[in-house]
Amino acid sequence: MLSLPDPCRSLGILPNLPFDVWVDASISVGVGILVNSRWAAWRLLDGWDSDSQDIGWAEAVVIKLAVTWLVSGRSHDATLKIHCDNTSVIHSFYKGRYRNPARNACLLHISSALAVANLTIEPAYVVSAFNKADGLSRGLLGTTDMCLSPPVHLPDALRVFLEPL
């Protein structure tokens, strides 16, 4: 933020973005994002669950990927609701921290990306049975013509833990 020529963050009420965003993670397959009926999904690779990385980390990572997509589309100065079925992840966004180091690092990256674009996310709890991204995290994918566009750029640091489905 300090390297930006004119860093600022609005304290006013930001308009809502017109995206219906759902995220999910499953240790059996991977993580998935659904945005307005368009999808992206990744398989968790062997060794993903090391160095305090757990299912909560995977749930935070999929929110990070949703934010990465959002910021890459030049969205700014707005609020976005993201539906998630992990209460620990949701509460951490409102508290601003985790006790788990891997999750905390992920939260830091998300917060930094949001701040630069003056974006706010509102994680909203949804019961797992009604999570629209649940099938994606379990490898049940939609047709390729419904892939999220533009595609989500997978950060280099995550390439050792995730691969596209």
N, C-alpha and C positions, 0 to 999 in steps of 0.2 A: 504494500500500500504506500509505503514511504517513497518508492521510486516513481509513482505516478505523478504527472505534472500538476494535476488538480484533483486530488482525492477528496471525494465527498460522499456522504451517505445521508439519504433523506430520512428524517425522523417522522415525516408525515405518513398518513395512510396510503399505502401503495395499491394500485389497481391489481385485480386478479388476472392472471394469464388464462387464456381460453384452452388450457390443456387438461385432459382427464388422465392423471398419472397414477399408475399402480406399480408397486415393486414387490418382489418376493425373493427369498433365498431358501434353498433346500440342500441339506448336506448330501442327499442322495444323488443329485445331479449338478445343480448350479444356481445361477441367479437370472432373473428376468425382469424386463421393464415393458410395460404396456402404456402407450400414449395414444389416446384417441383411436383405439383399435389397431394401432401399429405396434410391432413388437421388436425386441432385441433380447437375445439370451446368450449366456456363456456357461460353459462347463467349468466346475471347480477341478483343478488339476491336483494330482498327488502332491502332498506336502503343503497344501494351502492352509491346513490347520496347525501351523507351527507358530512359535513365538507369540503366544497369547491370542492368536487368531482363532476365532470360534464362529458359531452361527451368528452371533450378534455382530461380529466383524463383517461377515458376509452380507448381512442385512444393511449395515452401514455402507458397505462398498457399493451395493446396488443403488442406494440413494446417491452416492458420489457419482456413479455413472449417469444417472438421470440428470444430475446437476451439470455434469460435463456436457451432455447433449444440449441442455437448455442454454448454457453459456455459449456453446459453439454456434448456436442459431442466432446469436446476437441479441438475445432477450436481456432486458435490463429494466431497472426502475419498476419492479413489479413483485407480486406475491404469487406463489404457486403452492397449491395443496397437493401433497403426495400421500397416497394411501399405502399403508404398511401394516403388517400384522404382528409386529414385534414391539411390545410396550416399552421394553428397555431402551430400544433405539429412539423411540418417540420421546420418552422422558429425557434422554440425554440431550436432545436438541433444545429442549426448553431449559434444562439446567446448564447447558453449555460445556458439559464434560462427562467423561466416563471414568470409572475406576480402572478399566482394562486399558493398558497402554496401546495396543493395536487399534482398538476402537477409537481411542482418544486421538490418535494420529490421523485417522480417517476423518473424524469430525473436524479437526483443524484444517485439513485440505478442503473439505466442503465449505466451511465457514469463510475461508480465504477466497475461494472462487465466487461465493455469493457476494461478499463484500465488494469486490472489484466491480461487479456488474450492478450493484445496488439491488440485489435480489433478496427476497426472504422466502423461505419455505415453511409451510405449515404441515408437518407430518400429522396425518390423521389415522387413528386406529380403525382397522377393519378386522372382523373375525376371519380367521384363516379360511374357513369354508366359503366365505364370500369374496375372497381376494381374487380379483380378475387376473392377476399375474401368477397365481399359484401353479397353473399348468405349465407355464413357461419355465419356472424354476425346476420343474420335474421332467423337462424334456419334451413336453407336449407343445409343439410349435405350430404356428399358423403357416399359411402359404407364403412363399418367398416374395410374392408381389405385395404383401402386407408388412414387410420389414420396415423398421423405423428409418425415416429418411429426413435429413442426412443421417448416415450411420453414426453410431456412437464411437468416438475415438477412444480406444482402450489405452490409458496411460501406461508408459513403459514399466513403471513399478508394479503394475498388476499383471503384466504379461506372463510372469512366472507362476501365477496362481489361477489364471483364467484363459480360456480359449473360446472363440465364438462357436455356437452350436449351429 
